[in-house]
Amino acid sequence: MNKEKRFCIYNFVEFICCIVFTLICINFKFDISLLAFPVAALITAASIYFGFFKMIKTKDARKSIVYYKLVQYLPFVMLFSFIVRRAGKEGTSFAYDIISVILWCLIFISSILVSYFLNPKRLKNQLTSYKTQQEKKKKFSLGKKIGFEIIDWVDALIQAVFMVLLIQIFVIQLYQIPSESMVPQFLIGDRVAVTKVNCGPKFPLTDVGLPTFTKYNRGDVVVLRNPHYRIDRKSEVKSVVSQLVYMLSLTTVNLNTDEYGNQKYDPLVKRICGQPGEQLVMQDGVLYARTKNNPDFTPVDLDNKYATWNLNALPASQKNMVRDLRMSSADYQQMLEYEEQRRNFDLNAAAFRANQIIKNVKNLATHDLSADFSAPDLDNTNIFISAPTIAGEMAYSKKGLEWFEKFMTSWINNIDSYRDIYEEANFKMNVMMKMKFGELILRYSELFASGKTYSELSNDEKVDQIKKEANIMVWYVSFLLDERNMPVFPANASDGNPQYIPENCYFMMGDNRFNSLDLRHSNDSFVKALTVDDNMSLTYSSMMEPQYINKKFIVGKPVLTIWPLSRAGKISSKN
């Protein structure tokens, strides 16, 4: 088959695919999807006119440059129509998307083949029977030369943007690290290359694309869609449009914002910590896992190799580049000491002491107990702040003393109940804080009984010591509890049977555990009881809402750090 015959065949394949693609873009929904058909029809008509009627039919290639440019832009314009058609309110079916993708791929391939023949550098040698433009040296004014040069640059830039967009969708993408959630693996501003071709990339706004060729393992660093944002058609349309505008504006305009106008942190870079078939729990910074075949929770040793808790222990060369260390070495040591104290806490001894405190507080109350009493807020912070007022009101209130007795003993009947490692730790923290609150109330009661006024309470050394110890507990519960620990996940069924991460789903966390909004947390905080085994449990503000994510939302795997040069290199699954 000679070259000119092949050229004709490639053109006719392109024409037919464009016509069919254009026809299936027809729809009668009065939204943005209505724009898909006229855009596709316009470039299809122009391509057939300049390609067939002006060139192939007449065998005249003197105006081939127009058709050449149309062919170069054809895949990009059709991709635009493809996206617009799916950007409407109702979208399209999976079967419809498959047909559209096949047609687009044929258009893309045929355009490359046709462009090969139309390239001005080889046109004469490829299409020998076609009339071609005689080479003449034309003299242009300086203004025209500058104009032609600008047009060439703009043309090259637009084509480059669309080609880069295709590469980023299907092959590889550069990603800039926005936070310190993966310290020390990544620092803010690090630029990494993310491979996508083996992670099942999909055509925009569809589920049609390449299959996932890679196997995800614990310890792998992955790029995933941020599940804290809504992932629906509307958000996906905005994401695709913003990506296109971002590139066309040379990264100066970023439309990828949330409903409040804040820049979205999407996608995220995290590390796989939980795999299909596992149930997890994390306590005191140690991740545990179990499966159907191994029903006992055992530490995940690999997690300890990349989980970073004490940034002060990093080498000076890395530590100096970290913007937020979160806590000092002294604070970190204080946290470890508190966790050890909690592990060794004797619940039976606490029950005995609780009854002693109640008896002593009652003995210090006045004989007139007719005053009214309102139960205080059980927030772990507020209750200590309100302790002087509570103690003062209880001294004159039978209701107050009754509330205090219930509050101090409401947990005792559940001492021997079964609890997992996380629930047991929180149960003890609740009791420890209650005991410290009881000690504080007792001391305030003693001071009031001795004639001290409210203004004199802060001068007592014993009060200062109790408050100092209480502040450590409040600090841990309010700021560290949800970062340092995680309840059993997925949660057991209502009958107590374990549930496991489903097939094709994974659980991810950031390496910098004290500075990572990951799959452990929600975007919003809510009031949560420290333990369910105490109907008068202290509460705290929690963001704990662990979730797993389907592998279809994993969009790539970082393979190489390319900037800064001092940190450049291959990205390993282990630190």
C-alpha positions in Angstrom: 0.0 0.0 0.0 1.5 3.3 -1.1 1.8 6.3 1.2 -0.9 8.4 -0.3 -3.4 5.5 0.0 -2.5 5.1 3.7 -2.9 8.9 4.1 -6.5 8.7 2.7 -7.4 5.7 4.9 -6.2 7.5 8.0 -8.2 10.6 7.1 -11.4 8.7 6.4 -11.0 6.9 9.8 -10.6 10.2 11.4 -13.6 11.7 9.6 -15.9 8.8 10.4 -14.9 8.8 14.1 -15.4 12.5 14.3 -18.9 12.4 12.7 -20.0 9.5 15.0 -18.5 11.2 18.1 -20.2 14.5 17.2 -23.6 12.8 16.7 -23.5 11.1 20.1 -22.8 14.5 21.7 -26.3 15.6 20.7 -28.5 16.0 23.7 -31.4 18.3 24.7 -30.6 19.1 28.3 -30.6 22.9 28.8 -27.3 23.0 30.7 -23.6 23.2 29.9 -23.7 19.8 28.2 -25.7 21.4 25.4 -22.4 23.0 24.3 -20.7 19.7 23.5 -22.4 19.1 20.1 -21.8 22.5 18.4 -18.1 22.5 19.5 -17.6 19.0 18.1 -19.6 19.7 15.0 -17.7 22.9 14.2 -14.2 21.3 14.3 -15.5 18.2 12.5 -17.0 20.2 9.7 -13.8 22.3 9.4 -11.6 19.2 9.3 -13.7 17.6 6.6 -13.9 20.8 4.5 -10.1 21.5 4.6 -9.0 17.9 4.7 -11.3 16.2 2.1 -12.8 18.9 -0.1 -9.8 21.3 -0.2 -7.0 18.7 -0.1 -7.7 15.0 -0.8 -10.4 15.6 -3.4 -8.4 18.2 -5.3 -4.9 16.7 -4.5 -3.9 20.2 -3.6 -1.7 20.5 -0.5 -0.9 24.2 -0.9 -3.2 25.2 2.0 -2.3 22.1 4.0 -1.1 24.1 7.0 -4.7 25.0 7.9 -5.7 21.4 7.9 -2.5 20.5 9.7 -3.3 22.8 12.6 -6.9 21.5 12.7 -5.7 17.9 13.0 -3.3 18.9 15.8 -6.1 20.5 17.8 -8.7 17.9 17.0 -8.1 15.5 19.9 -8.0 18.3 22.4 -11.2 20.0 21.2 -12.9 16.6 21.2 -11.7 16.0 24.7 -13.2 19.3 25.7 -16.5 18.3 24.2 -16.2 14.9 26.0 -15.8 16.7 29.3 -18.6 19.3 28.6 -21.0 16.6 27.6 -20.5 15.0 31.0 -20.6 18.2 33.0 -24.4 18.5 32.8 -26.8 17.8 35.6 -27.5 14.2 34.6 -24.1 13.0 33.2 -23.9 9.9 31.0 -24.1 6.1 31.3 -21.1 3.8 31.6 -21.9 2.2 28.2 -22.1 5.6 26.5 -18.8 6.6 28.1 -17.1 3.4 26.8 -18.2 4.2 23.2 -17.1 7.8 23.5 -13.7 6.8 24.9 -13.1 4.3 22.1 -14.0 6.9 19.5 -11.8 9.5 21.1 -8.9 7.1 21.2 -9.3 6.4 17.5 -9.5 10.2 16.8 -6.3 10.7 18.8 -4.4 7.9 17.0 -5.6 8.9 13.5 -4.7 12.5 14.1 -1.2 11.5 15.0 -0.9 9.5 11.8 -2.4 12.2 9.6 -0.2 14.8 11.3 2.9 12.7 10.3 2.0 13.1 6.7 1.1 16.8 6.9 4.3 17.9 8.6 5.7 20.6 6.3 9.2 19.1 6.6 8.1 15.8 5.0 4.9 16.7 3.1 6.5 16.7 -0.4 8.2 13.3 0.1 5.0 11.7 1.5 2.4 13.1 -0.9 4.3 13.3 -4.2 1.2 13.6 -6.5 -0.2 16.5 -4.5 0.3 20.1 -5.5 2.5 21.8 -2.9 3.5 25.4 -2.2 6.6 26.6 -4.0 9.3 27.7 -1.6 9.7 31.5 -1.9 11.6 33.7 0.3 9.1 36.3 1.3 10.1 39.5 3.0 7.9 40.5 5.9 7.9 43.7 7.9 9.2 43.6 11.5 5.7 43.9 12.8 4.5 40.9 10.8 7.6 38.9 11.9 6.8 39.6 15.5 3.1 38.8 15.0 4.0 35.4 13.4 6.4 34.6 16.1 3.8 35.4 18.8 1.3 33.2 17.1 3.7 30.4 16.9 4.5 30.7 20.6 0.9 30.8 21.6 0.1 27.8 19.3 3.0 25.8 20.8 2.0 26.8 24.4 -1.7 25.8 24.0 -0.7 22.5 22.5 1.8 21.9 25.2 -0.7 22.7 27.9 -3.2 20.1 26.5 -0.5 17.5 26.0 0.7 18.0 29.6 -2.9 17.7 30.8 -3.2 14.3 29.0 0.1 13.2 30.5 -1.0 14.3 34.0 -4.3 12.5 33.7 -2.8 9.2 32.4 0.9 9.0 32.9 2.8 11.1 35.4 2.2 14.3 37.4 4.3 16.7 39.4 2.9 17.4 42.8 3.9 20.0 45.4 3.7 19.0 49.0 1.4 21.5 50.8 1.8 20.4 54.5 4.1 18.7 57.0 1.9 15.6 57.4 4.6 13.4 55.9 7.7 14.7 57.7 10.4 13.5 57.4 9.7 11.8 54.1 8.4 15.1 52.6 8.7 18.8 53.7 6.5 21.7 52.6 7.4 22.7 49.1 9.0 19.4 48.0 8.1 18.6 44.4 7.5 14.9 43.7 6.8 13.0 40.5 3.7 10.8 40.8 3.2 7.9 38.5 -0.4 7.4 37.5 -0.4 4.9 34.5 -0.3 1.9 36.8 -2.9 3.2 39.2 -5.9 2.9 37.0 -6.2 6.5 35.6 -9.7 7.3 34.3 -11.1 9.7 31.7 -12.4 12.8 33.3 -15.9 12.5 34.8 -16.1 8.8 34.0 -15.2 5.4 35.4 -13.6 4.4 32.0 -9.9 4.1 31.9 -6.9 1.8 32.4 -7.1 -1.0 35.0 -5.0 -0.9 38.1 -1.7 -2.7 37.4 0.0 -2.0 40.7 -0.4 -3.9 44.0 -0.7 -1.7 47.1 1.1 -2.8 50.2 1.5 -1.5 53.8 4.1 1.2 53.8 3.5 2.4 50.3 3.2 6.1 49.8 0.2 7.0 47.7 -1.6 10.0 46.4 -5.4 9.9 47.1 -8.5 12.0 46.7 -9.2 13.8 49.9 -12.3 12.1 51.4 -13.0 15.0 53.6 -14.4 16.8 50.6 -17.4 15.8 48.7 -16.5 13.6 45.7 -19.6 13.9 43.5 -20.2 15.0 39.9 -20.4 18.6 40.7 -17.1 18.7 42.6 -15.5 16.5 39.9 -16.6 19.0 37.2 -15.1 21.9 39.2 -11.9 19.9 39.8 -11.4 19.2 36.0 -12.2 22.7 35.0 -9.9 24.2 37.7 -7.1 22.0 36.6 -7.4 23.1 33.0 -7.7 26.8 33.9 -4.7 26.4 36.3 -2.5 25.2 33.5 -3.8 27.6 30.8 -3.1 30.5 33.2 0.4 29.2 33.8 -0.5 28.2 37.4 -1.6 31.8 38.3 -5.4 31.0 38.7 -6.5 28.2 41.0 -10.3 27.6 41.0 -10.0 24.4 43.1 -11.6 25.8 46.2 -14.2 24.7 48.7 -17.6 26.3 49.4 -15.9 28.9 51.6 -13.4 29.9 48.9 -10.5 28.2 50.7 -8.0 26.3 48.6 -8.6 22.6 48.7 -6.0 20.2 49.9 -6.8 17.7 47.3 -5.3 15.2 46.5 -3.4 14.1 49.6 -0.1 12.3 50.1 -0.3 9.6 52.8 1.1 6.1 53.6 -0.9 2.9 53.6 -1.2 1.6 57.1 -4.2 -0.8 56.9 -5.0 -3.4 54.3 -8.0 -5.3 53.2 -9.1 -8.0 55.7 -7.6 -6.2 58.7 -9.1 -4.6 61.8 -7.0 -1.9 63.4 -6.6 -0.1 66.7 -3.9 2.4 67.8 -3.0 3.0 71.5 -0.1 5.2 72.8 1.2 5.6 69.3 1.4 1.8 68.5 -0.7 0.5 65.7 -2.2 -3.0 66.2 -3.9 -5.2 63.6 -5.8 -8.5 63.5 -7.4 -10.6 60.8 -9.9 -13.5 60.6 -7.0 -16.0 60.7 -5.2 -14.1 63.5 -7.9 -12.9 65.9 -5.5 -11.3 68.5 -4.4 -7.7 68.0 -0.6 -7.7 67.5 1.6 -4.6 66.9 2.3 -3.7 63.3 6.1 -3.5 63.4 6.4 -1.9 60.0 4.3 1.1 61.2 6.9 1.9 63.8 9.6 2.3 61.1 7.9 5.3 59.5 5.5 6.7 62.2 7.1 9.9 63.5 6.0 11.2 66.9 9.0 13.2 68.3 10.3 15.6 65.7 12.9 16.8 68.1 14.7 13.5 67.7 15.2 14.1 64.0 18.8 14.9 62.8 19.5 18.6 62.9 19.7 18.8 59.1 16.0 17.7 58.9 14.7 19.3 62.1 15.9 22.8 61.0 13.6 22.6 58.0 10.5 21.6 59.9 8.3 24.6 60.5 6.0 23.2 63.2 7.5 20.8 65.8 4.2 20.6 67.6 5.8 19.9 71.0 9.1 20.2 72.8 11.2 17.4 74.0 10.0 18.1 77.6 6.4 17.9 76.5 7.0 14.7 74.7 8.6 13.2 77.8 5.6 14.4 79.9 3.3 12.7 77.5 5.1 9.4 77.8 5.1 9.7 81.6 1.4 10.3 81.7 0.7 7.3 79.4 2.8 5.2 81.8 0.9 6.5 84.8 -2.4 5.7 83.1 -1.3 2.1 82.2 -0.4 1.5 85.9 -3.5 3.2 87.3 -5.3 1.0 89.9 -9.0 1.2 89.4 -9.9 -0.7 92.6 -7.8 1.7 94.7 -9.5 4.6 92.9 -12.9 3.2 93.8 -11.9 3.1 97.5 -10.5 6.6 97.4 -13.6 8.0 95.6 -15.8 6.9 98.5 -13.4 8.5 101.0 -13.5 11.8 99.1 -17.3 11.7 99.0 -17.5 11.1 102.8 -15.0 13.9 103.6 -16.8 16.4 101.3 -20.1 15.6 102.9 -18.6 16.1 106.4 -17.4 19.5 105.4 -20.8 20.7 104.1 -22.9 23.1 106.2 -26.1 22.0 108.1 -28.3 24.1 105.8 -28.4 22.2 102.5 -31.5 23.8 101.0 -29.8 25.7 98.2 -30.5 24.7 94.6 -27.9 23.2 92.4 -27.5 22.9 88.6 -25.4 20.0 87.2 -22.2 21.4 85.6 -21.0 20.9 82.0 -19.0 17.6 81.9 -16.5 18.9 79.4 -13.1 17.9 80.7 -11.7 21.4 80.5 -14.7 23.4 81.8 -15.3 21.2 84.8 -11.9 22.0 86.3 -12.3 25.7 85.5 -15.7 25.6 87.3 -14.4 23.6 90.3 -14.3 26.5 92.8 -17.9 27.5 92.0 -19.1 23.9 92.1 -17.4 23.3 95.5 -18.9 26.5 96.9 -22.5 25.6 95.8 -22.2 22.0 96.9 -21.5 23.2 100.5 -25.1 24.5 100.8 -26.9 22.0 98.5 -28.1 18.5 99.2 -28.7 18.1 95.4 -25.1 19.2 94.8 -23.8 16.5 97.2 -26.0 13.9 95.6 -24.7 14.9 92.1 -21.1 14.7 93.3 -21.6 11.2 94.8 -23.1 10.0 91.5 -20.4 11.6 89.5 -17.6 10.1 91.5 -19.0 6.6 91.5 -20.9 6.2 88.2 -18.1 4.2 86.7 -17.4 1.7 89.6 -20.0 -0.9 88.6 -18.2 -1.3 85.2 -14.7 -1.9 86.6 -14.7 -5.5 85.5 -16.4 -5.1 82.1 -14.6 -6.3 79.1 -12.9 -3.5 77.1 -10.4 -3.5 74.3 -7.0 -1.7 74.7 -8.4 1.6 73.5 -11.6 1.5 75.5 -9.7 0.5 78.7 -7.2 3.4 78.3 -10.1 5.9 77.9 -12.0 4.4 80.8 -8.9 4.9 83.0 -8.4 8.5 81.7 -11.9 9.3 82.6 -11.5 7.9 86.1 -8.2 9.6 86.6 -9.6 13.0 85.7 -12.6 12.3 88.0 -10.4 11.5 90.9 -8.3 14.6 90.3 -11.5 16.6 90.2 -12.6 15.0 93.4 -9.3 15.9 95.1 -9.7 19.5 94.0 -13.3 19.7 95.2 -12.2 18.2 98.6 -9.4 20.7 99.0 -11.7 23.6 98.1 -14.3 22.3 100.6 -11.6 22.3 103.3 -10.6 25.8 102.5 -14.2 27.1 102.5 -14.8 25.3 105.8 -11.7 27.1 107.3 -13.2 30.5 106.3 -11.2 31.1 103.1 -12.8 33.3 100.4 -12.8 32.6 96.6 -10.1 35.1 96.1 -7.8 33.2 98.6 -8.1 29.8 96.9 -5.4 30.4 94.3 -2.8 30.9 97.0 -3.0 27.4 98.3 0.0 25.2 97.4 -2.0 22.0 97.4 -4.6 23.5 95.0 -1.7 24.5 92.7 -0.3 21.0 92.7 -3.6 19.4 92.0 -4.4 21.8 89.2 -0.9 21.2 87.7 -1.6 17.5 87.6 -5.1 18.1 86.2 -3.7 20.3 83.5 -1.5 17.5 82.2 -4.6 15.3 81.9 -6.7 18.0 80.2 -3.8 18.7 77.8 -3.6 15.1 76.8 -7.3 14.5 76.3 -7.9 17.8 74.5 -4.9 17.9 72.2 -3.2 14.5 72.0 -5.9 11.8 72.5 -7.2 11.8 68.9 -3.7 12.1 67.4 -2.0 9.5 69.5 -4.8 6.8 69.6 -7.6 5.4 67.5 -10.5 3.2 68.4 -11.0 -0.3 66.9 -11.6 0.2 63.2 -13.7 -0.8 61.5 -15.9 -0.9 64.6 -17.3 -4.2 65.7 -20.8 -5.1 64.7 -23.7 -4.6 67.1 -23.3 -8.3 68.2 -19.6 -7.8 69.0 -18.3 -9.6 65.9 -15.2 -8.0 64.4 -15.5 -6.1 61.1 -12.6 -5.8 58.6 -11.4 -3.4 55.9 -13.2 -4.6 52.7 -11.5 -5.9 49.6 -9.9 -3.2 47.5 -10.0 -0.7 50.4 -7.2 0.8 52.4 -6.5 2.9 55.5 -3.9 5.7 55.3 -2.2 8.0 57.8 0.5 10.7 57.5 3.9 9.8 59.0 3.9 13.0 61.1 1.0 11.7 63.3 0.6 14.9 65.4 0.3 17.0 62.3 -1.8 15.0 59.9 -5.4 15.4 59.0 -5.8 11.9 57.5 -8.2 9.0 57.4 -8.4 9.0 61.2 -10.2 12.3 61.4 -13.2 14.2 60.1 -13.2 17.9 59.1 -15.6 18.8 61.9 -15.3 18.4 65.7 -18.1 17.0 67.9 -18.6 16.4 71.6 -17.7 12.8 72.6 -17.8 11.0 75.9 -14.4 9.6 77.0 -16.0 6.2 77.8 -19.4 4.5 77.2 -18.9 2.6 80.4 -19.8 5.6 82.5 -23.2 7.4 82.1 -21.6 10.5 83.7 -18.4 10.4 81.6 -16.3 13.5 81.0 -16.5 14.7 77.5 -14.1 16.2 75.0 -14.1 17.8 71.5 -13.2 15.0 69.1 -12.5 14.8 65.4 -12.1 11.0 65.5 -14.0 9.4 62.6 -11.7 6.8 60.9 -12.6 5.7 57.4 -11.1 3.5 54.7 -11.0 4.5 51.0 -11.5 2.4 47.9 -8.5 2.0 45.7 -10.3 3.7 42.8 -9.7 7.0 44.7 -5.9 6.3 44.8 -4.7 8.4 41.9 -1.0 7.7 41.9 2.2 6.7 43.7 5.1 9.1 44.3 8.2 7.7 42.8 10.8 10.5 42.8 11.5 13.7 44.7 12.8 16.1 42.2 13.1 19.3 44.3 14.9 20.6 46.2 18.0 19.0 44.8 19.4 18.3 48.3 16.4 16.0 48.9 16.1 14.6 45.4 16.0 10.8 44.9 13.8 7.7 44.7 10.9 7.5 47.1 11.0 4.3 49.2 8.1 2.6 51.0 10.2 2.8 54.2 12.1 5.7 55.8 
